[in-house]
Amino acid sequence: MNWRVVCMALCIICLLVPYVPVGTAYAEQDDYERVNVPAKSLISAHNTLPGSTPQMAADGNPATAWNAGRNSGVISFVFNQDIKMNGIEIAATSSPTSTFSYLIYGLNGNRWEEIGHASRTVEYREDGKATVLERIPVLEGTYGGVLISMDSSNTASVSINELYLTQGTEPTFDNATVSQLSGGAFLTWEHEGFANQTVIYYGTQPGVYTEKVIAPWRGYLGTRVYNLVNDKKYYFKIAANVQGKIYYSKELSVVPKSSKIAKTLPEGTRGGVWPYYSDLNLTPNDAFDGDIYTSWYYTNPNYPPNDDGSLALYFFRNPTYIESVQIITQYSPVALDRSGVREDEYTITSGWDWNTGDIPIGQLKTTVRDPGGDGIVYLETIPVKPGYYHEFEIHVKTTGRYVSVNEVIINGKDPNASVTGNVYGNEANKVTQDVYAANRPMTKN
């Protein structure tokens, strides 16, 4: 590793806005083994107080320290060998008492990648001895180095008396699922206790996670990860912070795919949903985009008891003649519901009556079973009251945790459709030409 890589990383990170950590998480110290920074590691810092060298942060002596001489700083440790690790511990002093934020990067090849963050309070001690702070977990992996960006909550200088790495078995949970989408993936999970924060790490190589998504507070019911490349395999690991201890899922993998069918809804159709949950990425227009692996989906936050959601489709141009509706859904395994079967009820309405409310025009009650594979299920066709509609709504009830409408197909032969095109179009031209012998060979009289 050359100095140019290290110096460029230090300069770039120092320009970042000070980081405020959310949902600090750490695991029990007894679960892990502490190891020293490898000897002969290349250690450098962006700022250093005279007489306090960066090498003092890993010299095996907690009485010596690297000190930035200011209330923010960056220090990097480039190892002379790759190290498998899942956390760090820092011994530090502070005057006065201060809370420090730590943003940790791991060196993956020639690239620094964020692997963890936390805040820790360092109490002032009159004897000047260093305090070993609570362990900071990082994304478990094999790294060629560690870079730490630090900020103080007051005027106290940032410093490290000694840096330790940790190894060991991480707490895990088994109940997690992933399903394919078009350009994305759908993940669910279940673990003991309420998670203060859950992070989904993912990448295109097993055990190497270069991207992350912070799940919404209700994300365990179903979180979608978008902007993935179809037909490319992705690997996921879920990290849940439960009362200050991080639990990890097993590694999950999926290949996003796309599959197109003919669209039957008129151009200009727009979708709406009810109820609207701002913490979920609801996508009503995906229910009629012609791709069976995109969908509007509904999670059941009040399960049990049963709850329902509604998908509205608006035809903003001319009214559309409809005789029946067919729905394509996807049975996605959900961590909180492994029964393999759900009971769905789809009620189609159009218009409003002040006395009775929504006016029903069709209904389907059906049992949806997990078909395996991609989970795509074509439901039975739903007959509706034949007529012209400016809009209709699909009201969904399910006994499961999750239901999706991947595609809406409408059918109907408009009784008033004009046949003028068949009479006066190209066929009419051919008839006219034939009548007047336009295409016949000339003959002698």
N, C-alpha and C positions, 0 to 999 in steps of 0.2 A: 504494500500500500504506500503510495507516495504522499508527500506533504500537500501537493496541490489539491487532492481529493478532500483531505481533512480541512484545509484552510477555507476552501470554497464552501464546504458544509457549515463551518462555524460562522462565516460571514453572512450567509443566507439566513440562518436561523436567528442570528442576533437582530435581524431586521423585522422579525415577526412581532405582532402585537402581543403584549404580555398575556399569557394563557391563564384562564380561570377554570380550574378543574370542576367537573360535575360528578356527583355520586362517587366520592372517594371509596376505593375498595381495596382490601388486602386480605390475605389468608393467614391462618395461624402459623406462627413461626416454627412450631414444632413439626409441621408437615414437610419441612424442607431442610436441605443440607446447605450450609454456607461454604463457599469456596472463594479463594482469593483471586484477584485479577492476575492473569498469567504474567510471570516474570518476562522482562524484555519487551513488554507492550509499549507501543508508541503513545505517549500521553502529552496532550497539548491543550492550551486554553486561550481564549480570545483576550482576556485581561488577567493580569496577575499582580498582586501586591508584592513589591520588592521584598526578597527574603522568603517568599512563600511560593515555591515552585509547583507546577502541576503534578510532578512525580511524587510529591508528598501525599497525594490523595490515594496512593496505592503502594506505600513503602512498608506496610506491615506495622507501622507505629502510629496508634491513634493520637499520640501527643503532638504529632506534626500535622500540618494541614496546608492544602492549597486554599488561597483566599483571593477572590477577584478584586477586593478593594472597592467594591461598589455593590449596590443592591440588586444587580442582575449579572448573569454571567453564563458562559458556555464552556464546558470541558469535554474532551473526547478521549476515549481509550481504544486504541486500535490494537487488537490482540495479535500475537505472533502465531496463533493457531485458532481455528474455529472452536467456539465453546457453545455447548447446549445449555440453555438457561431458561428459567421461567420467572425470574424476579431479581431485584437488587435490594440491598440494605445499605444505608448511609449512616456513618458516624459523623456527627457535626456539633459545632458550638454556635452560640449566638449571643450578641450583646447589642441591644437589649433582647428580651424574648421576642420571637418573631415567627410568623407562619410563612413557610416557603412553599412555592409551587414548583413541581418537577415535571418536565416533559422529557420523556425518554425515547431515544431513537436506537434502532439496531442496525448494524452494517450488514446488508445483504448483497454480497458481491461488491460492486462499487457504489451502491446506493444506500443512503440513510433512509430508513422507514420508521415511522412512528409506531411504537410497540407498547406504550403505556404512559400513564400520567397519574399524579396524586398530589395532595398537599399534606404537609406535616408541620407541626408546631415544635420548635426547638426552644426549650426553656433556658433562660440565663442561669449559669451556675457560677458561684463565687470561686470554686476551686479550679475553674477553667477546664475541667475534664469534658471530653466529648460524650454525647449521648447517642446510642445506637437507636435510630428511628425505626418505627414499624415498617415491616417489609413492604415494598412496592411491587405488585405483580406486573409482569409484562407478558406479551403474547409468547407462549413457549415456542422455541425454535433454536436453530443453530446460527450463531452470529459471529462475524469477524471483528466486532467491536461494539462499544456502547457510547452514545453521546447524550449528555444531560444538559438541558437548558433550564436555568433556575431564575426565580424572581422572589424577592422578599416583600413582605407586606408593609414594611416600614424602612427605616434607614439602615438596618443591619446589613452588613456585607454578607454575600453568599460565600459559602466555603464548604469543603469536604475534607474531613480528617482521614477518613478511610472509606473506600468503596468495596463492598462485598457482592458477589454474585450468588444466586441461589439455584439449586437444582433439586429435583425430587418429583414425586408423583402428585399431580394436580387433582383436586376434587372434581368428580365428574357426575353427570346425570345421563341416563340412557334414552329418555323419552323425547325424541325430537324427530321431525319429518321434513322432507323437502319434496316438492312436486315441480314438474316442468311447466313453464309458460313460454309464450313467444317473446323472446328478448328479455326473459326474466326468470325468476324462481320464486316459489311460494314456500315459506318456512313456518312451522309451528313448533312449540315445545311445552314441556311441563316439568316442573321441578318443585321440590319442597320449599315452602315459604314464598313470600312476595319479593320479587326482585326490585331493588332500588334502581338499577339500570341494567339493560341488556344490550350487548354489542354483538353484531354478526360480522365475523371476519370471513373473507373469501378470496380466492385466487384461482389460477388455472393449473396449478401443480399441487399434488398431494402434500399437505403439511406446510405449504408456502402460501401465506395469506397477505396479499398486497393491498387489499381494499377493505373498508369496513363501513357498516351502516349501524347507526344507533336506533334501536327499535323503539316505537312509541310505547307508552305505558301499558297499553292493551295489546301490545304486539304479539304476545304468546298465542293469541287467538288466530293470528295469521299476519305475517309480515311479508311484503313483496319486495324483492330486490330487482331493480330494473337496470337498463342499459347494458345488458349482457349480449354476447354475440351468439346467434343461433348456430346450432350444430357444433358447438365447442363445449367441452366438459369443464364444469366448475366445481370447486371443492369449498365446503363451508364448515365453520366451527362457531358455535354459539357460546358466548361467555356471559353468565348471569351473576350479578352481584346480589347476593342474598345476605342481608344483615352484615355487610362488611366482609363476606367471604365469597370468592369467585368460584363458580362451578362451570365446568366446560362440558359441552355435548361431545359425543363421538363425531368423527368427521363424516359429513354428508356430501353426496355428489349428485349432480344432475346435468343433463344436456338440454338446454333450451331448444325449442323447435317452433317452426311456423307451418301452418297448413291452411291453404286458402280454399274457400268455396264461393259460389256466386252470391252476391249480395242481392237481397230481395226488397229491402226498404228503399224508398225513394231518396234521391240525392237531396241534401239539405236537412235530413232528419237530425234532430238533436236529442240528447238524453238528459234526464235529471234523476235524482235519487231522493228517497226519504226513508228513514231519517238520515241526516248527513252528520257523520262523525268526523270532525276535523283532524283527529289523530290517525285516521286510516286513509290510505291513498285510494279513494274510490274512483272508478273509471267507467262511467256509464256508457260512453260512446264506443267502448270496446265491445259492447254486446251486439253491434251490428256493423263491424268493420270488415267482415268477410274472412277473418282469421279465427279458427276454432280454438286456438291456444291463447287468445286474449279474452278478457271477460270483465263484466261488472261482477263484483262479488260482495257478499254480505256475511259478516261475522255476527254471531249470536251472543252479545255481551251479557244478556240476562239469562243465559242457559244454566240450569233450568230456572224458571219455567220458559216456555217457548216465547220467542219474540218474532217480529216480522220486519221485512224491509220492502221497499217498493222501487221499481224501475219504471220511469215514465219515458215514453217515446213521442216526440212531437214532430208532425209533418208540417213544415212551415209554408209549403207551397200548396198545390191543389190537394183536396182530400183524396184518400187512397181507399180503393175498394178491397175489403178483406172478408174471406170466408173461414179461414182457419189460421192458427198460429202454431209453430213448432219451436221448441226450445232445445238447444244443445247445452248440456251442463257438464261439469267435470267433477268426478268424485275424487277429491284430494284427501289422502290420509291426514288426520288431525291428531296431534299428540293427546288431546284431552278426550278423544272419541275414537276408539279403535274397533267399534262394533262391526264395521264393514257394511252397514246398512243404515239408511235414514228414510224417514217418511216426509215427503214434500207435498205442499199444497200451493198451486199456482192459480190465482184468481185474476182474470183479465177484466178490466173495467174501462169505460169510456164515458165521459160526461159526469155531471153532478146533479143530484136531486136534493133540494133543501130539506126534504122530509126523510129520505132514506140514505143520503150520502152518495158515495160512488155507485154508478150504475153498472152492474155486472153484465158482461156479454159472453163469458166463457169461463170454464173452470176445469182443472185437472188435479186429482189426488192420486199420488203414485208412490210406489216404493222404489227407491233408488239404491241399487247394490253396487258395491265396488267391483268394477270389471277387471281391475288389475291394469298393468301397462300404463298408458298415459291417462287413464281415468275418464276418457271422453264417453258420454252417454247421450244418445239421441232419444229424447222423451217422446211419448206418444203425441200425435197431432191433436191439438185442442180445437174443436169446432167452436166458432163464435157466431154471433148473430150477424148474418151477411149485411153488409152496408158500407157506406162511405164514412171514413173516419179522418178527423184532423189530428187525433192523438189517441193513444190508449196507454194504460198502465198495467204492469205485471206486479201483483202483490204476492210476495213469497213468504210462506211459513215453512219451517223445517224443524224436525226433532233433533237435527244434528247441530254441530258447532258452526258449520260453515256451509254456504251454498253459493254457487256461481251461475251466472247466465253468460255462457260463452258466445252464443250467437242466437239471434231471433230471426226466424224464417216465417214470412207471411205468404199466404196463398189466396188467390181469388181471381176469378175471371170476370172482369168488368162487363156487365150486360149492356152497357151503353158505349162500349169501346167502338170507335169508328173503324169501318172497313174500307174507307175511301182510299187509303193507301194501296190496298190490293187491287182496286178497280182502276184508279187513275194514276197509279205509279208506273213503275217500269213495265209491269205486265200489260198495262193499258197501251203503252207505247208500242210494245211488240205486236199487240193485236192490231193497232192502227196501221202499223207498217205492213203487216201481213195483208190487211184488207186492200190497201192500195198498191200491193205488189212491190213494196219498196225493196224487199229482200229476195225477190224472185229473179231468176235469170231471164234476160230478154230473149224473145223468140221472134222468128220472122213471120210476117203476116202471109 
